[in-house]
Amino acid sequence: MLPPIIPIFPLPNVVLFPTVFLPLHIFEPRYRAMVRDALGGDRIIGMTLLRPGWDARYEGAPAVYPVGCAGLITHAERLNDGRYNIVLQGIEKFRITGEDAGLEYRRAHVEPLHEGLTEPDRVRLRQERRRLEALLAPASEMAADLHVTGSMPDEDLVNALAQYLELEPVERQALLERDGLVARCLSLIELVEMKAIASERHWNGNWGR
């Protein structure tokens, strides 16, 4: 269960998914303080995606998408100059209901968004996983580079692909916001199919020149 208030780390191009690992380099003073405090407490940090137009207000509190994913710091290395290298493992989705402006870094009031799987969900997810793997088979070298293997549990595979395939940040955000793992897997299949069609058209167009 997530605490009712957690620190959030907004970035313009990173979306974290449950169970997936995310390495981060922390160099801004306010986020060094965030990591220091997290390491002295429950080690939880919420990752959120910045909305378009964030760069005009980055030093303040630019708007973020309301749904993010909390991660647990599983590894932390403090460098001599105060920067950190950390690894987060996604643990649970959340929805922001408000923010607390009491510290130099951002903290949010959150409600957890649990993604449970019923037995029918598990059966459907296994079926859709086979479709997804078939679509990705021509790019199996890429899957190997992402450390995605056939032995991964279905939910871990879907989340890992959602995080690490070459997708736009807003596409990843849309996948995170889907209501459950089956819906996320179906949307991921649609995205992969669309990108395969676009790539084929681009290749054929170039070949005809």
DAHUBEL-V422722 format. One line per field, one symbol per residue. ss: DSSP state (A for helix, B for strand, O for the rest). burial: # if it has 24 or more other C-alpha atoms within 12 Angstrom, else .. A space follows every 10 residues. Layout:
ss->???
burial->???
This chain:
ss->OOOOBBBBBB BOOOOOOOOO BBBBBBOOAA AAAAAAAAAO OOOBBBBBBB OOOAAAAOOO OOOBOOBBBB BBBBBBBBOO OOOBBBBBBB BBBBBBBBBB OOOOOOBBBB BBBOOOOOAA AAAAAAAAAA AAAAAAAAAA AAAAAOOOOO OOOAAAAAAA AAAAOOOOAA AAAAAAAOOO AAAAAAAAAA AAAAAAAAAA AAAAAAAOO
burial->.#..###### ########## ##.#.#...# ######.##. ..######## #......... #.######## ####.#.... ...####### ######..#. ....###### ###.#..... ....##.##. .##..#.... ..#....#.. ...####### #####...## ########.# #########. ##........ .........
